[in-house]
């Protein structure tokens, strides 16, 4: 199962995420659910850091990626993360039981 944990401040603003796991629909490298999630996550991370130039801590370790926005974000980061969250909800509907989305207050 792919686990998508989103971090929230004050009950609403998104300030980061941690994505890990494998959907298990096919072998690694052949799984369409994993490919969809991976592509969306990389697009989001690259847009945050390279396009919007927002300061963020990004860590990739094994089968996990974590992105935490630094303090002082003007709201663009929250909107980008909301876009990723929305996309993952659509994917979780399409691939039921393969993607679990949770929230952690920070």
C-alpha positions as CSV (number, residue, x, y, z in Angstrom):
1,X,0.0,0.0,0.0
2,X,1.1,3.5,-0.7
3,X,1.0,5.7,2.3
4,X,0.6,9.5,1.9
5,X,0.9,11.4,5.1
6,X,0.2,15.2,4.8
7,X,1.4,17.6,7.5
8,X,-1.0,20.4,8.5
9,X,-0.5,23.6,10.5
10,X,-3.4,25.1,12.6
11,X,-5.8,22.5,11.3
12,X,-5.8,23.8,7.7
13,X,-2.6,24.9,5.9
14,X,-0.6,22.1,4.4
15,X,3.1,22.4,5.1
16,X,4.5,19.1,3.9
17,X,4.1,15.4,3.1
18,X,5.7,12.0,3.4
19,X,5.0,9.4,0.7
20,X,6.1,5.8,0.9
21,X,5.2,2.2,0.0
22,X,4.1,0.3,-3.1
23,X,0.6,-0.2,-4.5
24,X,1.2,-3.8,-5.2
25,X,-0.8,-4.0,-8.5
26,X,2.3,-5.2,-10.4
27,X,6.0,-5.7,-10.1
28,X,8.1,-2.7,-9.2
29,X,8.6,-0.6,-12.3
30,X,5.4,-2.0,-13.9
31,X,2.8,-0.7,-11.5
32,X,0.6,2.0,-13.0
33,X,-0.7,3.2,-9.6
34,X,2.9,3.7,-8.3
35,X,3.8,5.5,-11.6
36,X,0.9,7.9,-11.2
37,X,1.7,8.7,-7.6
38,X,5.5,9.0,-8.3
39,X,4.9,11.3,-11.2
40,X,2.6,13.6,-9.2
41,X,4.9,13.7,-6.2
42,X,8.0,14.5,-8.3
43,X,6.0,17.2,-10.3
44,X,5.0,18.8,-7.0
45,X,8.4,18.6,-5.3
46,X,10.1,20.1,-8.4
47,X,7.5,22.8,-8.8
48,X,7.9,23.8,-5.1
49,X,11.7,23.9,-5.2
50,X,12.6,24.7,-8.8
51,X,9.7,26.8,-10.2
52,X,8.4,28.6,-7.2
53,X,11.8,28.6,-5.5
54,X,10.2,28.0,-2.1
55,X,12.5,26.9,0.7
56,X,11.8,23.3,1.5
57,X,13.5,20.4,3.1
58,X,13.4,17.5,0.7
59,X,14.6,14.0,1.6
60,X,14.5,10.9,-0.5
61,X,15.5,7.7,1.3
62,X,14.8,4.2,-0.2
63,X,11.1,4.0,-1.0
64,X,10.2,7.3,0.7
65,X,10.1,11.0,-0.1
66,X,9.5,13.7,2.4
67,X,9.0,17.4,1.8
68,X,8.6,20.0,4.5
69,X,8.0,23.7,3.6
70,X,10.1,26.1,5.6
71,X,8.4,28.8,7.7
72,X,7.4,32.0,5.8
73,X,5.7,30.4,2.8
74,X,3.2,32.9,1.4
75,X,0.6,30.3,0.5
76,X,1.8,29.1,-2.8
77,X,3.3,26.0,-1.1
78,X,0.0,25.2,0.5
79,X,-1.8,25.4,-2.8
80,X,0.7,23.2,-4.6
81,X,0.4,20.6,-1.8
82,X,-3.4,20.8,-2.0
83,X,-3.1,20.1,-5.7
84,X,-1.1,16.9,-4.9
85,X,-3.6,15.9,-2.2
86,X,-6.5,16.3,-4.6
87,X,-4.7,14.3,-7.3
88,X,-4.0,11.5,-4.8
89,X,-7.6,11.4,-3.7
90,X,-8.6,10.8,-7.4
91,X,-6.0,8.1,-7.7
92,X,-7.1,6.5,-4.4
93,X,-10.7,6.3,-5.9
94,X,-9.4,4.7,-9.1
95,X,-7.1,2.3,-7.3
96,X,-9.2,1.5,-4.2
97,X,-7.4,0.0,-1.3
98,X,-3.9,0.8,-2.7
99,X,-3.4,4.4,-1.5
100,X,-4.0,5.5,2.1
101,X,-4.1,9.3,2.9
102,X,-3.6,10.5,6.4
103,X,-3.0,13.9,8.1
104,X,-0.7,14.8,11.0
105,X,-0.9,18.1,12.8
106,X,2.5,19.8,13.3
